[in-house]
Amino acid sequence: MKRWLLAVPAMVLVLAACGGDDSDASASQSNDAVAVTASDNTFEPAAITASAGAGIEVTNDGEAPHNFSVEGSGIDVDIEPGESVTVDTSELEPGTYDVECKLHSAAGMTASLTLNE
């Protein structure tokens, strides 16, 4: 009987150690870069959603240069064909922003960016 009583606390400690801390996993996932593709006068997805402060990795899969500009934010980056650029959103407040390619906005190359808390 004494052996069983000693084994129970040891098993509890082992199980607790294996459980991990879910808060670390969700924190790292919320800061991962969100992938956006620029090509043929479109952003994919056209409705971009990310956690506030997350990076936005924009890849130009098109034949022409593109631009990723977030209205009213100072974010304005050019992306050459075949290149990827990670846009830093850490200075933006949570909310919804208009995004455009300044080179092709007349052709409808626009999107929305929603940053959640």
ZASEZA-160037 format. One record per residue (C-alpha): residue number from 1; x, y, z. Coordinates in nm, 3 decimals. Layout:
<sites>
+-----+---------+---------+---------+
: seq :       x :       y :       z :
+-----+---------+---------+---------+
: NUM :       X :       Y :       Z :
...
+-----+---------+---------+---------+
</sites>
This chain:
<sites>
+-----+---------+---------+---------+
: seq :       x :       y :       z :
+-----+---------+---------+---------+
:   1 :   0.000 :   0.000 :   0.000 :
:   2 :   0.286 :   0.241 :   0.081 :
:   3 :   0.440 :   0.197 :  -0.265 :
:   4 :   0.112 :   0.293 :  -0.431 :
:   5 :   0.085 :   0.608 :  -0.214 :
:   6 :   0.438 :   0.709 :  -0.314 :
:   7 :   0.373 :   0.643 :  -0.684 :
:   8 :   0.067 :   0.870 :  -0.709 :
:   9 :   0.250 :   1.201 :  -0.638 :
:  10 :   0.528 :   1.103 :  -0.880 :
:  11 :   0.275 :   1.032 :  -1.156 :
:  12 :   0.103 :   1.366 :  -1.093 :
:  13 :   0.434 :   1.549 :  -1.132 :
:  14 :   0.516 :   1.366 :  -1.457 :
:  15 :   0.173 :   1.439 :  -1.606 :
:  16 :   0.191 :   1.805 :  -1.506 :
:  17 :   0.533 :   1.842 :  -1.668 :
:  18 :   0.407 :   1.688 :  -1.993 :
:  19 :   0.102 :   1.914 :  -2.010 :
:  20 :   0.291 :   2.221 :  -2.124 :
:  21 :   0.164 :   2.578 :  -2.120 :
:  22 :  -0.085 :   2.658 :  -2.395 :
:  23 :  -0.034 :   3.033 :  -2.350 :
:  24 :   0.315 :   3.014 :  -2.502 :
:  25 :   0.188 :   2.830 :  -2.810 :
:  26 :  -0.093 :   3.076 :  -2.878 :
:  27 :   0.134 :   3.376 :  -2.820 :
:  28 :   0.385 :   3.255 :  -3.077 :
:  29 :   0.112 :   3.171 :  -3.328 :
:  30 :  -0.045 :   3.516 :  -3.292 :
:  31 :   0.288 :   3.679 :  -3.384 :
:  32 :   0.353 :   3.463 :  -3.690 :
:  33 :   0.354 :   3.643 :  -4.024 :
:  34 :   0.034 :   3.621 :  -4.226 :
:  35 :   0.092 :   3.525 :  -4.590 :
:  36 :  -0.043 :   3.749 :  -4.869 :
:  37 :   0.019 :   3.699 :  -5.241 :
:  38 :   0.032 :   3.984 :  -5.491 :
:  39 :  -0.024 :   3.884 :  -5.853 :
:  40 :  -0.221 :   3.978 :  -6.164 :
:  41 :  -0.361 :   4.294 :  -6.004 :
:  42 :  -0.502 :   4.117 :  -5.697 :
:  43 :  -0.410 :   4.051 :  -5.337 :
:  44 :  -0.489 :   3.703 :  -5.210 :
:  45 :  -0.659 :   3.703 :  -4.970 :
:  46 :  -0.838 :   4.032 :  -5.034 :
:  47 :  -0.957 :   4.036 :  -4.672 :
:  48 :  -0.642 :   4.005 :  -4.460 :
:  49 :  -0.684 :   3.930 :  -4.089 :
:  50 :  -0.401 :   3.921 :  -3.837 :
:  51 :  -0.325 :   3.985 :  -3.473 :
:  52 :  -0.213 :   4.338 :  -3.393 :
:  53 :   0.165 :   4.351 :  -3.421 :
:  54 :   0.188 :   4.047 :  -3.649 :
:  55 :   0.392 :   4.066 :  -3.964 :
:  56 :   0.236 :   4.047 :  -4.308 :
:  57 :   0.453 :   3.850 :  -4.552 :
:  58 :   0.372 :   3.975 :  -4.901 :
:  59 :   0.500 :   3.763 :  -5.191 :
:  60 :   0.494 :   3.897 :  -5.546 :
:  61 :   0.399 :   3.603 :  -5.769 :
:  62 :   0.327 :   3.832 :  -6.063 :
:  63 :   0.533 :   3.938 :  -6.362 :
:  64 :   0.528 :   4.309 :  -6.272 :
:  65 :   0.644 :   4.501 :  -5.964 :
:  66 :   0.377 :   4.552 :  -5.697 :
:  67 :   0.332 :   4.772 :  -5.393 :
:  68 :   0.174 :   4.716 :  -5.050 :
:  69 :   0.048 :   5.040 :  -4.901 :
:  70 :  -0.169 :   5.066 :  -4.587 :
:  71 :  -0.370 :   5.388 :  -4.598 :
:  72 :  -0.289 :   5.638 :  -4.324 :
:  73 :  -0.012 :   5.428 :  -4.170 :
:  74 :   0.317 :   5.513 :  -4.338 :
:  75 :   0.346 :   5.152 :  -4.458 :
:  76 :   0.439 :   5.168 :  -4.826 :
:  77 :   0.668 :   4.897 :  -4.966 :
:  78 :   0.756 :   4.794 :  -5.320 :
:  79 :   0.791 :   4.425 :  -5.403 :
:  80 :   0.973 :   4.309 :  -5.716 :
:  81 :   0.859 :   3.994 :  -5.904 :
:  82 :   0.962 :   3.681 :  -5.715 :
:  83 :   1.041 :   3.873 :  -5.395 :
:  84 :   0.881 :   3.852 :  -5.051 :
:  85 :   0.871 :   4.133 :  -4.798 :
:  86 :   0.753 :   4.112 :  -4.436 :
:  87 :   0.555 :   4.421 :  -4.340 :
:  88 :   0.574 :   4.524 :  -3.974 :
:  89 :   0.233 :   4.615 :  -3.828 :
:  90 :   0.354 :   4.676 :  -3.472 :
:  91 :   0.290 :   5.051 :  -3.497 :
:  92 :  -0.074 :   5.004 :  -3.602 :
:  93 :  -0.368 :   5.001 :  -3.361 :
:  94 :  -0.622 :   4.719 :  -3.383 :
:  95 :  -0.884 :   4.803 :  -3.647 :
:  96 :  -0.952 :   4.780 :  -4.019 :
:  97 :  -0.735 :   4.949 :  -4.282 :
:  98 :  -0.754 :   4.993 :  -4.658 :
:  99 :  -0.465 :   4.840 :  -4.852 :
: 100 :  -0.369 :   4.911 :  -5.211 :
: 101 :  -0.100 :   4.851 :  -5.466 :
: 102 :  -0.022 :   5.209 :  -5.567 :
: 103 :   0.092 :   5.082 :  -5.906 :
: 104 :  -0.232 :   4.897 :  -5.984 :
: 105 :  -0.508 :   5.036 :  -5.760 :
: 106 :  -0.690 :   5.173 :  -6.068 :
: 107 :  -0.712 :   4.810 :  -6.189 :
: 108 :  -0.873 :   4.710 :  -5.858 :
: 109 :  -0.567 :   4.587 :  -5.670 :
: 110 :  -0.700 :   4.665 :  -5.322 :
: 111 :  -0.761 :   4.475 :  -5.000 :
: 112 :  -0.864 :   4.527 :  -4.641 :
: 113 :  -0.643 :   4.459 :  -4.339 :
: 114 :  -0.811 :   4.382 :  -4.006 :
: 115 :  -0.586 :   4.373 :  -3.700 :
: 116 :  -0.738 :   4.205 :  -3.398 :
: 117 :  -0.630 :   4.263 :  -3.039 :
+-----+---------+---------+---------+
</sites>
